[in-house]
Amino acid sequence: MRHRVRGRQFSRDTDHRQALFRNLLTSLVQHEAITTTEAKAKEIRPLAEKLVSYGKEGTVFARRKAARVLYDRLAVRKLFDVIAPRFADRHGGYVRILKLGPRRGDAAPMARIEFVE
């Protein structure tokens, strides 16, 4: 039974799955939009929202928390200096998911996750 069990496993162990999410989040911050499967986009959306909230805090501790997640220091800097100020007067909903249709090779449902303007 799966009672009160959250999240998808993606046929990976915990460390591999967390590394996958960190890679996706780092790419999202660097490029501000990425194309991935719908399931992965839905999984990283709350994590991306939390990163933007850290950026809006602007404290040293928030910067360290973001650096724990993102692999690149330049991505942390971009999060705090470019992305977070854009959402200064917004209280959530920083990321949107656009469905693209099936992938050509295996018909996996694809989506584009991006920061709203």
PARO-408945 format. One line per field, with one value per residue (C-alpha): residue number from 0; residue in one letter; y, z, x. Coordinates in nm, 2 decimals, always signed. Each point is the difference from the previous one (the first is absolute). Layout:
num <- [NUM_...]
residu <- [A_...]
north <- [Y_...]
up <- [Z_...]
east <- [X_...]
This chain:
num <- [0_1_2_3_4_5_6_7_8_9_10_11_12_13_14_15_16_17_18_19_20_21_22_23_24_25_26_27_28_29_30_31_32_33_34_35_36_37_38_39_40_41_42_43_44_45_46_47_48_49_50_51_52_53_54_55_56_57_58_59_60_61_62_63_64_65_66_67_68_69_70_71_72_73_74_75_76_77_78_79_80_81_82_83_84_85_86_87_88_89_90_91_92_93_94_95_96_97_98_99_100_101_102_103_104_105_106_107_108_109_110_111_112_113_114_115_116]
residu <- [M_R_H_R_V_R_G_R_Q_F_S_R_D_T_D_H_R_Q_A_L_F_R_N_L_L_T_S_L_V_Q_H_E_A_I_T_T_T_E_A_K_A_K_E_I_R_P_L_A_E_K_L_V_S_Y_G_K_E_G_T_V_F_A_R_R_K_A_A_R_V_L_Y_D_R_L_A_V_R_K_L_F_D_V_I_A_P_R_F_A_D_R_H_G_G_Y_V_R_I_L_K_L_G_P_R_R_G_D_A_A_P_M_A_R_I_E_F_V_E]
north <- [+0.00_+0.35_+0.19_+0.34_-0.07_+0.31_+0.04_-0.21_-0.24_+0.01_-0.35_+0.16_-0.03_+0.30_+0.15_-0.03_+0.15_+0.30_+0.05_+0.00_+0.27_+0.21_-0.02_+0.10_+0.29_+0.13_-0.01_+0.17_+0.29_+0.03_-0.01_+0.12_-0.27_-0.37_-0.27_-0.33_-0.26_+0.10_-0.21_+0.15_+0.35_-0.06_-0.13_+0.29_+0.27_+0.03_-0.02_+0.29_+0.20_-0.05_+0.12_+0.32_+0.05_-0.04_+0.26_+0.24_-0.03_+0.12_-0.10_-0.17_-0.31_-0.01_+0.02_-0.29_-0.20_+0.06_-0.09_-0.34_-0.07_+0.16_-0.14_+0.33_+0.31_+0.22_-0.15_+0.10_+0.35_+0.02_-0.13_+0.28_+0.29_-0.05_-0.25_+0.08_+0.38_-0.06_-0.16_+0.25_+0.09_-0.35_-0.25_-0.33_-0.15_+0.08_-0.30_-0.13_-0.33_-0.01_-0.34_-0.07_-0.33_-0.34_-0.06_-0.15_-0.29_-0.16_+0.22_+0.13_+0.31_+0.30_+0.34_+0.33_+0.14_+0.37_+0.30_+0.23_+0.35]
up <- [+0.00_-0.08_+0.28_+0.07_-0.23_-0.21_-0.32_-0.29_+0.00_-0.37_+0.04_+0.18_+0.35_+0.23_-0.07_-0.38_+0.02_+0.21_-0.24_-0.29_+0.17_+0.08_-0.36_-0.13_+0.25_-0.09_-0.37_+0.07_+0.18_-0.26_-0.31_+0.17_-0.20_-0.07_-0.19_+0.19_+0.06_+0.17_+0.30_+0.07_-0.06_+0.26_+0.25_-0.02_-0.01_+0.39_+0.03_-0.25_+0.18_+0.33_-0.17_-0.11_+0.35_+0.13_-0.25_+0.11_+0.36_-0.10_+0.32_+0.02_+0.15_-0.29_-0.25_+0.18_-0.02_-0.37_-0.05_+0.16_-0.28_-0.31_-0.13_-0.15_+0.20_-0.30_+0.00_+0.37_-0.08_-0.30_+0.22_+0.26_-0.22_-0.32_+0.06_+0.36_-0.05_-0.29_+0.24_+0.28_+0.00_-0.08_+0.27_-0.17_-0.34_-0.13_-0.23_-0.27_-0.19_-0.36_-0.15_-0.33_-0.11_-0.04_-0.06_-0.33_+0.11_+0.28_+0.01_+0.35_+0.07_-0.01_+0.17_+0.01_+0.35_+0.02_+0.22_-0.06_-0.13]
east <- [+0.00_+0.12_-0.18_+0.16_+0.29_+0.08_+0.20_+0.10_+0.29_+0.10_+0.15_+0.30_+0.14_-0.02_+0.34_-0.04_-0.35_+0.13_+0.29_-0.25_-0.21_+0.30_+0.12_-0.34_-0.03_+0.35_-0.08_-0.33_+0.17_+0.28_-0.23_-0.33_-0.19_+0.06_-0.18_-0.04_-0.27_-0.32_+0.06_+0.34_-0.13_-0.28_+0.25_+0.25_-0.27_-0.03_+0.38_+0.04_-0.26_+0.19_+0.32_-0.16_-0.13_+0.35_+0.11_-0.26_+0.12_+0.34_+0.18_+0.33_-0.17_-0.25_+0.29_+0.17_-0.32_-0.03_+0.37_-0.08_-0.24_+0.16_+0.32_+0.14_+0.10_-0.09_-0.35_-0.04_+0.12_-0.25_-0.28_+0.06_+0.10_-0.22_-0.29_-0.11_-0.03_-0.23_-0.25_+0.03_-0.37_-0.13_-0.11_+0.05_-0.06_+0.35_+0.02_-0.23_-0.02_-0.10_-0.10_+0.17_-0.13_+0.16_+0.37_+0.08_+0.21_-0.21_-0.32_+0.08_-0.21_+0.24_-0.03_+0.18_+0.06_+0.08_-0.01_-0.29_+0.07]
